[in-house]
Amino acid sequence: MGNLQVEHELGSKLVLPNSDQYEERRQIFNSVIDYKPAAIVVCETEQDVVASVKLAKAQKWSVAVKNGGHHLAGFAVAEGSLVVDITNMKSIQVNENLKTVEVAAGVKSGELNNETQKYGLAVPLGTASGTGVFGVALSGGIGYLRGVHGLTCDNIICASIVTAEGELLEVDENNHPDLFWAIRGGGGNFGVVTKLVFQAYEVGPEVLALDVMYDYADAKGIFTKAQAYIKLAPKESVAVNFTVATLPPDPSLPEFLHFKKVIMVLGLYAGDANEGESIVQPLRELAKPIADQTAVMPFLQLQQKLDPMIPPRVNCFGTSLFLDELTEESLDAFLGFVDSPPAPGILVQLWSLGGKMNEITADQSPFAIRDAKWALLVDAMAMNGEDEACQKWIDEVYEGLLPFSHNKASYLNAICPAPDVTTHAFGQNLERLAQVKKQYDPTNTFRNNHNIEVTE
């Protein structure tokens, strides 16, 4: 192996296939993925990242970036690639006065929430604790604060990024503004982002959280009433997540709920809790609840609600689409698929969209889907050899609901790559993104993602 100077610089941080750490370091959430990278570098500093990228360039390897390792497609590793493992880069610095937070590349969403809540602040993130902040942020970030404060990518103020040439750049509105624009929704196409500074907001430590569980048998009525409610609700204050799941036979659950298919309704009222109770009340009456734990609770508790539904490692198949109106026809098609899952372990999420996230114009951010009404995320977890059935079902869900979708677009954080998927998601921004890609990564070193091809 060449470039001994760079190898020496990395020392024991360079993990090769014959290393004791190699098998552990290449593991990710989706156990269907079994890629074997050429090497892994366990980075501690930005200079480690620079050295890693230079090594990849010398060896003509592509680069994959690993933190949470939660992307369905296994973007954190790639066959024959160099994996830049940033999981140990953990610093978080909160500026109380400016309400900004500087975050290093290895921080997980739960870790950032825990730190910012010490100051009564929050950065808009997703809805799971174990995901890497940067993976969520670079391709969107749709969480409970989307209505009042927008997406995670909308709240990036500045960044540090290592380019394909191994150059560490500081980017913001005034420095490399083209690259700054591209990373706020354009994914990992342009380099290894080592630092992000986010705008944070006063949230919590306690919030009015919606937490209602309904019987799936009432699904059609629930979604019909919910859509009517959401059309009239103050979107800046109400963001509602509907999750269809089959409950596990957990000892903490009453026996009548074991293996029961339910709809969980989770949401956040971002304003005054006393005022909010009457505003969210209709969401507690969409059908007869199995359970209603709606209450003023710690923001951290709300952010952790879905964590038990996500195993640490599983064979996972999934897809996503943005939707417009839930017409009777589209709702029947959607429920028809959910009625007949290929395995017990499905997680189907339907998120209402609106408010601040839709006030950002498409040219302000590569995240082009700014006027869809719903985001649909569908995951099937194969635990007993149902891989083939799960993949077939996921393909059928995507193809069956595509005619009802918003511009055929998908949420890139929740779907495997395909040329049409990338094209439809970026829409009118794709050509501009390709120009930025051509300038900063002309050899497509960073291609283990929803890849933007370099145009001539």
C-alpha positions as CSV (number, residue, x, y, z in Angstrom):
1,M,0.0,0.0,0.0
2,G,1.4,3.4,-1.0
3,N,1.5,6.8,0.6
4,L,3.4,5.6,3.7
5,Q,3.8,9.1,5.0
6,V,0.0,9.5,5.3
7,E,-0.3,6.0,6.7
8,H,2.3,6.8,9.3
9,E,0.5,10.0,10.2
10,L,-2.7,8.0,10.9
11,G,-0.9,5.2,12.8
12,S,-3.2,2.9,14.8
13,K,-6.2,4.9,13.6
14,L,-5.9,3.1,10.3
15,V,-7.9,-0.1,10.5
16,L,-7.2,-2.6,7.8
17,P,-9.2,-5.9,7.0
18,N,-6.7,-8.0,9.1
19,S,-7.2,-5.8,12.2
20,D,-9.1,-7.0,15.3
21,Q,-11.3,-3.8,15.1
22,Y,-12.3,-4.2,11.4
23,E,-15.4,-6.4,11.8
24,E,-16.8,-4.3,14.6
25,R,-16.1,-1.0,12.8
26,R,-17.8,-1.9,9.6
27,Q,-21.1,-2.9,11.3
28,I,-24.1,-0.6,10.7
29,F,-27.8,-0.5,11.6
30,N,-29.0,-2.3,8.5
31,S,-27.6,-5.9,8.8
32,V,-28.6,-6.6,5.2
33,I,-25.6,-4.5,4.2
34,D,-22.3,-6.5,4.3
35,Y,-19.9,-4.2,2.5
36,K,-16.2,-4.7,3.1
37,P,-14.3,-1.5,2.9
38,A,-10.6,-1.4,1.9
39,A,-9.8,0.4,5.1
40,I,-11.3,2.3,8.0
41,V,-9.9,5.4,9.7
42,V,-11.1,6.1,13.2
43,C,-10.8,9.8,13.3
44,E,-10.3,11.9,16.4
45,T,-9.5,15.3,14.8
46,E,-10.1,17.3,11.7
47,Q,-6.5,16.6,10.7
48,D,-7.3,12.9,10.8
49,V,-10.1,13.5,8.4
50,V,-7.8,15.5,6.1
51,A,-5.2,12.7,6.2
52,S,-7.9,10.1,5.5
53,V,-9.1,11.9,2.4
54,K,-5.6,12.3,1.1
55,L,-5.0,8.6,1.6
56,A,-8.2,7.8,-0.3
57,K,-7.1,10.1,-3.1
58,A,-3.6,8.4,-3.3
59,Q,-5.2,5.0,-3.4
60,K,-8.0,6.0,-5.7
61,W,-10.6,4.9,-3.2
62,S,-14.1,6.3,-2.8
63,V,-14.9,7.7,0.6
64,A,-17.8,6.7,2.9
65,V,-18.5,8.6,6.1
66,K,-19.6,6.7,9.2
67,N,-21.3,8.2,12.3
68,G,-24.7,6.9,13.3
69,G,-24.7,4.3,10.4
70,H,-28.5,4.5,10.3
71,H,-29.2,5.2,6.7
72,L,-31.2,2.4,5.1
73,A,-28.8,2.1,2.2
74,G,-25.7,1.7,4.3
75,F,-24.0,4.8,3.1
76,A,-21.6,4.7,6.1
77,V,-19.7,1.8,4.5
78,A,-19.0,0.8,0.9
79,E,-17.3,-2.0,-0.9
80,G,-13.6,-1.3,-1.4
81,S,-13.9,2.2,-0.1
82,L,-12.1,4.2,2.7
83,V,-14.5,4.6,5.6
84,V,-13.9,7.9,7.5
85,D,-15.2,6.9,10.9
86,I,-16.1,10.1,12.8
87,T,-18.0,8.5,15.7
88,N,-15.3,9.7,18.2
89,M,-15.5,13.4,17.3
90,K,-17.9,14.4,20.0
91,S,-17.6,18.1,21.1
92,I,-20.6,20.3,21.6
93,Q,-20.3,24.0,22.4
94,V,-23.4,26.0,23.2
95,N,-23.4,29.8,23.0
96,E,-26.2,30.8,25.3
97,N,-26.2,34.4,24.2
98,L,-26.4,33.9,20.5
99,K,-28.4,30.7,20.9
100,T,-26.0,28.8,18.6
101,V,-24.4,25.4,18.9
102,E,-21.2,24.2,17.4
103,V,-21.3,20.5,16.9
104,A,-18.5,18.0,15.9
105,A,-19.1,15.4,13.3
106,G,-19.6,12.4,15.6
107,V,-22.4,13.7,17.7
108,K,-25.7,11.7,17.8
109,S,-29.1,13.4,17.9
110,G,-29.8,12.3,21.5
111,E,-26.4,13.6,22.6
112,L,-27.1,17.0,21.1
113,N,-30.6,17.2,22.6
114,N,-29.3,16.3,26.0
115,E,-26.7,19.0,25.9
116,T,-28.8,21.8,24.5
117,Q,-31.7,21.1,26.9
118,K,-29.3,22.0,29.8
119,Y,-29.7,25.6,28.5
120,G,-33.4,25.3,27.6
121,L,-32.5,25.2,23.9
122,A,-33.1,22.8,21.0
123,V,-31.8,22.4,17.5
124,P,-34.5,21.1,15.1
125,L,-33.6,17.5,14.6
126,G,-35.3,14.2,13.6
127,T,-37.2,11.9,15.8
128,A,-34.7,9.2,16.9
129,S,-31.8,9.5,19.4
130,G,-29.4,7.1,17.7
131,T,-29.0,8.8,14.4
132,G,-26.0,10.9,13.6
133,V,-26.8,14.7,13.6
134,F,-24.8,15.3,10.4
135,G,-26.5,12.6,8.4
136,V,-29.9,13.9,9.3
137,A,-28.9,17.6,8.7
138,L,-27.2,17.3,5.3
139,S,-30.2,15.7,3.6
140,G,-33.0,17.5,5.4
141,G,-34.0,16.7,9.0
142,I,-37.8,16.6,9.6
143,G,-38.6,16.7,13.3
144,Y,-41.2,17.9,15.8
145,L,-39.9,21.5,15.4
146,R,-40.4,21.6,11.6
147,G,-43.5,23.7,11.8
148,V,-42.2,26.4,14.0
149,H,-38.4,26.4,13.2
150,G,-38.0,24.5,9.9
151,L,-35.7,21.6,9.0
152,T,-32.4,20.7,10.4
153,C,-30.6,21.8,7.2
154,D,-32.4,25.2,7.3
155,N,-30.7,26.0,10.6
156,I,-27.1,25.4,9.6
157,I,-25.2,28.7,10.0
158,C,-21.8,27.6,9.0
159,A,-19.7,24.5,8.5
160,S,-16.2,23.1,8.2
161,I,-15.7,20.6,5.3
162,V,-12.8,18.6,4.0
163,T,-12.9,18.5,0.2
164,A,-11.8,15.7,-2.2
165,E,-8.4,17.5,-2.4
166,G,-8.0,17.1,1.3
167,E,-8.5,20.9,1.9
168,L,-10.3,22.0,5.1
169,L,-12.7,24.8,4.2
170,E,-14.8,27.1,6.4
171,V,-18.1,27.8,4.6
172,D,-21.0,30.2,5.3
173,E,-23.0,32.8,3.4
174,N,-19.9,34.8,2.7
175,N,-17.2,32.1,2.3
176,H,-17.7,29.6,-0.5
177,P,-21.4,30.5,-0.5
178,D,-22.1,28.0,-3.4
179,L,-20.7,25.1,-1.2
180,F,-22.6,26.4,1.8
181,W,-25.8,26.4,-0.1
182,A,-25.2,22.8,-1.4
183,I,-24.6,21.2,2.0
184,R,-27.8,22.5,3.4
185,G,-29.8,19.7,1.9
186,G,-27.6,18.3,-0.8
187,G,-26.3,15.4,1.3
188,G,-22.7,14.1,1.6
189,N,-21.8,14.7,-2.0
190,F,-19.3,17.5,-1.5
191,G,-16.9,16.4,1.2
192,V,-16.6,15.2,4.8
193,V,-18.3,17.8,7.0
194,T,-16.4,18.0,10.3
195,K,-18.2,20.8,12.1
196,L,-21.6,22.4,11.9
197,V,-22.9,25.5,13.7
198,F,-26.7,25.5,14.2
199,Q,-29.2,28.1,15.2
200,A,-31.0,26.9,18.4
201,Y,-34.3,28.0,19.9
202,E,-35.8,28.2,23.3
203,V,-37.7,24.9,23.7
204,G,-38.5,23.1,26.9
205,P,-37.3,21.8,29.2
206,E,-41.0,20.8,29.3
207,V,-43.4,20.9,26.4
208,L,-47.0,19.9,25.7
209,A,-46.5,16.6,23.9
210,L,-49.2,14.8,22.1
211,D,-49.1,11.0,22.7
212,V,-52.2,9.0,21.8
213,M,-52.5,5.3,20.7
214,Y,-55.4,4.2,18.6
215,D,-56.5,0.8,17.2
216,Y,-55.4,0.4,13.6
217,A,-58.9,-0.9,12.8
218,D,-60.0,2.8,12.9
219,A,-57.2,3.9,10.5
220,K,-59.3,5.3,7.7
221,G,-61.4,7.5,10.0
222,I,-58.4,8.6,11.9
223,F,-56.4,9.8,8.9
224,T,-59.5,11.4,7.3
225,K,-60.3,13.4,10.4
226,A,-56.6,14.2,11.0
227,Q,-56.2,15.7,7.6
228,A,-59.3,17.9,8.0
229,Y,-57.9,19.0,11.4
230,I,-54.4,19.7,10.1
231,K,-55.7,21.9,7.3
232,L,-57.1,24.3,9.8
233,A,-54.5,24.0,12.6
234,P,-51.8,26.5,13.4
235,K,-49.0,24.7,11.5
236,E,-46.3,26.8,13.3
237,S,-47.3,25.2,16.5
238,V,-48.6,21.7,15.5
239,A,-46.5,19.0,13.8
240,V,-48.1,15.6,14.0
241,N,-46.4,12.2,13.4
242,F,-48.6,9.2,12.8
243,T,-46.8,5.8,13.3
244,V,-48.3,2.5,12.4
245,A,-46.6,-0.4,14.2
246,T,-47.3,-3.9,15.5
247,L,-46.5,-3.8,19.2
248,P,-44.0,-6.4,20.5
249,P,-44.8,-8.9,23.2
250,D,-43.1,-6.8,25.7
251,P,-43.6,-7.6,29.4
252,S,-44.1,-3.9,30.1
253,L,-47.2,-3.9,27.9
254,P,-50.6,-5.3,28.8
255,E,-51.1,-8.7,27.2
256,F,-54.0,-7.6,25.1
257,L,-51.6,-5.3,23.3
258,H,-49.0,-8.0,22.4
259,F,-48.8,-8.2,18.6
260,K,-51.6,-5.6,18.2
261,K,-51.4,-3.2,15.2
262,V,-51.8,0.3,16.4
263,I,-51.5,3.9,15.3
264,M,-49.4,6.1,17.6
265,V,-49.9,9.9,17.3
266,L,-47.0,11.9,18.5
267,G,-46.7,15.7,18.3
268,L,-45.5,18.9,19.9
269,Y,-47.3,22.1,20.6
270,A,-44.6,24.7,20.5
271,G,-46.4,27.5,22.2
272,D,-48.0,28.0,25.7
273,A,-49.0,24.6,27.1
274,N,-52.3,25.9,28.6
275,E,-53.3,27.4,25.3
276,G,-52.2,24.3,23.4
277,E,-54.4,21.8,25.3
278,S,-57.6,22.9,23.6
279,I,-55.9,23.3,20.3
280,V,-54.6,19.7,20.2
281,Q,-57.7,18.2,21.8
282,P,-59.3,17.1,18.4
283,L,-56.2,14.9,17.8
284,R,-57.1,13.0,21.0
285,E,-60.6,12.3,19.7
286,L,-59.9,10.9,16.2
287,A,-61.3,7.5,17.4
288,K,-61.6,5.8,20.8
289,P,-58.0,5.8,22.2
290,I,-56.4,2.7,23.5
291,A,-54.2,5.0,25.6
292,D,-53.7,8.7,25.9
293,Q,-50.5,9.9,27.6
294,T,-50.7,13.5,26.3
295,A,-49.2,15.7,28.9
296,V,-46.6,18.4,29.7
297,M,-43.4,16.4,29.7
298,P,-39.7,16.9,29.2
299,F,-38.8,17.6,25.6
300,L,-36.2,14.9,25.9
301,Q,-38.9,12.4,26.8
302,L,-40.8,13.2,23.6
303,Q,-37.7,13.0,21.5
304,Q,-37.1,9.4,22.8
305,K,-40.6,8.1,22.3
306,L,-39.8,6.1,19.1
307,D,-36.4,4.8,20.2
308,P,-37.9,1.5,21.5
309,M,-39.3,0.8,18.1
310,I,-35.9,0.9,16.4
311,P,-33.7,-2.2,17.1
312,P,-29.9,-1.6,17.3
313,R,-29.3,-3.8,14.3
314,V,-31.8,-5.5,11.9
315,N,-32.4,-6.5,8.3
316,C,-34.3,-3.5,7.2
317,F,-36.0,-2.6,3.9
318,G,-37.7,0.7,3.3
319,T,-38.9,3.5,1.1
320,S,-40.4,7.0,1.3
321,L,-42.5,9.4,-0.7
322,F,-43.9,12.9,-0.3
323,L,-47.7,13.0,-0.7
324,D,-50.2,15.7,-1.4
325,E,-53.8,15.3,-0.3
326,L,-54.9,12.0,1.3
327,T,-57.8,11.4,-1.1
328,E,-60.1,8.4,-0.6
329,E,-58.3,6.6,-3.4
330,S,-54.8,7.3,-2.1
331,L,-55.8,6.5,1.5
332,D,-57.3,3.2,0.4
333,A,-54.2,2.3,-1.6
334,F,-52.0,3.2,1.4
335,L,-54.0,1.2,3.9
336,G,-54.3,-1.7,1.5
337,F,-50.5,-2.1,1.7
338,V,-50.4,-1.6,5.5
339,D,-53.2,-4.1,6.0
340,S,-51.0,-6.9,4.6
341,P,-47.4,-6.5,5.8
342,P,-44.8,-9.1,4.9
343,A,-43.6,-9.4,8.5
344,P,-44.7,-8.3,11.9
345,G,-41.9,-5.7,12.2
346,I,-43.2,-2.8,10.1
347,L,-42.8,0.8,11.0
348,V,-45.0,3.1,8.8
349,Q,-44.7,6.8,9.5
350,L,-46.9,9.6,8.0
351,W,-45.8,13.1,9.0
352,S,-47.8,16.2,8.4
353,L,-45.8,19.0,6.8
354,G,-46.2,22.8,6.9
355,G,-45.3,26.0,8.7
356,K,-41.8,27.2,8.7
357,M,-40.3,24.4,6.7
358,N,-42.5,25.4,3.8
359,E,-41.7,29.1,4.0
360,I,-38.1,28.5,2.8
361,T,-38.0,28.8,-1.0
362,A,-36.6,26.0,-3.0
363,D,-33.7,28.1,-4.3
364,Q,-32.6,29.0,-0.7
365,S,-31.8,25.3,-0.1
366,P,-31.3,22.2,-2.2
367,F,-34.1,20.6,-0.2
368,A,-36.7,21.3,-2.9
369,I,-39.8,19.7,-1.4
370,R,-41.4,22.8,0.2
371,D,-45.1,22.4,-0.5
372,A,-45.9,18.8,0.0
373,K,-48.6,18.0,2.7
374,W,-47.3,14.7,4.0
375,A,-44.1,12.7,4.2
376,L,-44.5,8.9,4.2
377,L,-41.7,6.6,5.5
378,V,-42.2,2.8,5.3
379,D,-39.8,0.3,6.9
380,A,-40.1,-3.5,7.0
381,M,-37.8,-5.3,9.5
382,A,-37.1,-8.9,8.6
383,M,-36.3,-10.9,11.7
384,N,-37.2,-14.4,10.6
385,G,-35.9,-14.8,7.1
386,E,-38.5,-12.6,5.4
387,D,-36.0,-10.6,3.4
388,E,-37.3,-11.4,0.0
389,A,-40.9,-10.8,1.0
390,C,-40.0,-7.5,2.7
391,Q,-38.1,-6.2,-0.3
392,K,-41.0,-7.2,-2.7
393,W,-43.5,-5.5,-0.4
394,I,-41.5,-2.3,-0.2
395,D,-41.1,-2.2,-4.0
396,E,-44.9,-2.6,-4.3
397,V,-45.6,0.1,-1.8
398,Y,-43.3,2.6,-3.7
399,E,-44.7,1.7,-7.1
400,G,-48.3,1.6,-5.9
401,L,-48.2,5.0,-4.2
402,L,-46.0,6.8,-6.7
403,P,-49.1,8.0,-8.7
404,F,-50.4,9.8,-5.6
405,S,-47.0,11.3,-4.7
406,H,-45.9,14.9,-4.7
407,N,-43.7,15.3,-7.9
408,K,-42.6,11.6,-7.5
409,A,-40.3,12.9,-4.7
410,S,-38.9,10.9,-1.8
411,Y,-37.3,11.9,1.5
412,L,-33.6,11.1,0.9
413,N,-32.9,10.2,4.5
414,A,-35.3,7.2,4.2
415,I,-34.9,5.6,0.8
416,C,-32.2,3.7,-1.1
417,P,-30.5,5.5,-4.0
418,A,-31.6,5.3,-7.6
419,P,-31.2,7.9,-10.4
420,D,-34.9,8.8,-10.5
421,V,-35.0,9.1,-6.7
422,T,-32.2,11.7,-6.7
423,T,-33.6,13.6,-9.7
424,H,-37.1,13.9,-8.3
425,A,-35.9,14.9,-4.8
426,F,-33.7,17.7,-5.9
427,G,-36.0,18.9,-8.8
428,Q,-35.0,22.2,-10.2
429,N,-32.0,22.4,-7.9
430,L,-30.2,19.4,-9.4
431,E,-28.4,21.3,-12.1
432,R,-27.0,23.9,-9.7
433,L,-25.9,21.1,-7.3
434,A,-24.1,19.3,-10.2
435,Q,-22.1,22.5,-10.9
436,V,-21.0,22.7,-7.2
437,K,-20.2,19.0,-7.3
438,K,-18.1,19.5,-10.4
439,Q,-16.1,22.3,-8.7
440,Y,-15.4,20.6,-5.4
441,D,-15.5,16.8,-6.2
442,P,-15.0,16.4,-10.0
443,T,-13.8,12.8,-9.6
444,N,-16.8,11.8,-7.5
445,T,-14.8,10.7,-4.5
446,F,-17.9,11.2,-2.4
447,R,-20.3,8.9,-4.2
448,N,-21.6,6.7,-1.4
449,N,-24.8,8.7,-1.1
450,H,-27.7,9.9,-3.2
451,N,-25.2,10.7,-5.8
452,I,-25.2,13.8,-7.9
453,E,-23.4,13.1,-11.1
454,V,-20.9,15.6,-12.4
455,T,-22.0,17.2,-15.6
456,E,-19.7,18.3,-18.4
